[in-house]
Amino acid sequence: MAGRLTVFTVFAFIGFLGGIVAYFAYKRLGPIIIEMFPELYKDSAEWFLSGLGGALMTLILIVVWASFSPEKK
């Protein structure tokens, strides 16, 4: 049980830090993306950009986790 709690705590902490990084990335990259693709922002599509950011962040976190996890023998 302690192993599962540790994994849950680590992923919660990584998710929290990922949220902070996503917030600052959106503040810096948001205007650039909106300037490149104004049609995405036209109808209040912030949810779309947030979804793309969340999907990308999740993929990166899973790849990092998979590369650090030990191989099963």
C-alpha positions in Angstrom: 0.0 0.0 0.0 2.9 2.4 0.8 4.2 1.9 -2.8 0.9 2.9 -4.4 0.6 5.9 -2.1 4.1 7.0 -3.0 3.4 6.7 -6.7 0.2 8.6 -6.3 1.9 11.4 -4.4 4.7 11.7 -6.9 2.3 11.9 -9.8 0.2 14.4 -8.0 3.3 16.6 -7.3 4.5 16.2 -10.9 1.0 17.2 -12.1 1.0 20.2 -9.9 4.4 21.3 -11.2 3.2 20.6 -14.8 0.2 22.9 -14.2 2.5 25.7 -13.1 4.7 25.2 -16.1 1.6 25.1 -18.4 0.4 28.3 -16.9 3.6 30.2 -17.5 4.0 28.6 -21.0 0.5 29.7 -21.9 1.2 33.3 -20.7 4.3 33.4 -22.9 3.3 31.3 -25.9 -0.5 32.1 -26.0 -0.2 35.4 -27.8 2.2 33.8 -30.3 -0.1 30.9 -31.0 -3.1 33.2 -31.3 -1.3 35.4 -33.7 -0.3 32.3 -35.8 -3.8 30.7 -35.7 -6.4 33.5 -35.1 -9.3 31.2 -36.1 -8.6 29.0 -33.0 -9.2 32.0 -30.7 -12.1 33.5 -32.6 -14.9 31.7 -30.9 -13.4 31.6 -27.4 -11.5 28.4 -28.1 -9.2 28.7 -25.1 -10.5 25.3 -24.1 -9.0 23.9 -27.3 -5.6 25.4 -26.6 -5.7 24.2 -23.0 -6.6 20.7 -24.2 -3.7 20.6 -26.6 -1.4 21.8 -23.8 -2.7 19.2 -21.4 -2.4 16.4 -23.9 1.2 17.4 -24.7 2.1 17.7 -21.1 0.6 14.3 -20.3 2.6 12.7 -23.2 5.8 14.3 -22.0 5.2 13.1 -18.4 4.4 9.6 -19.5 7.5 9.4 -21.7 9.7 10.7 -18.9 8.2 8.2 -16.4 8.6 5.3 -18.8 12.2 6.1 -19.4 13.0 6.2 -15.7 11.1 3.2 -14.7 13.1 0.0 -14.3 12.7 -2.8 -16.8 10.8 -5.9 -15.6 12.8 -9.1 -15.7 
